[in-house]
């Protein structure tokens, strides 16, 4: 049986990949490699510049910064496999840059998996629940239904803590990333 959320997640991932492909690869058909070009020139011309153009095309540094911030926060959502949908919702609600948000989301997958346990522990602590993570792991080994009944509420508490911390994280990330993005965009403009 195929779940609807799996289909939606794959469609969102493929739409982001197709968007990047059409913006990056398709326009490069007219690029010719000259004899005096170095590997760095080829890398800059075929990979670096198109990626930078997708991220900065018609965007202000503020918009990019907010897209990166929402991508980071959405990428750390405590339920695995749902981060793409969370970032897509952010993109729709706040009119963000889809490639910037989704690429940051995908890059944060290993960090998201590492942050699940701290979010569960923080959720348990915030709601005054004294639950051992080792107990949940041992329950998964014994019985999946028993583990889900215990871990299910832990995950709900983790999501609630994430939702409480998300606005502060987005604001803090925006303040940290804005000078960096402004610097990168200004360097790109001075080279042109």
Order of alpha helices (4+ residues) and beta strands (2+ residues): alpha-alpha-alpha-alpha-alpha-alpha-alpha-alpha-alpha
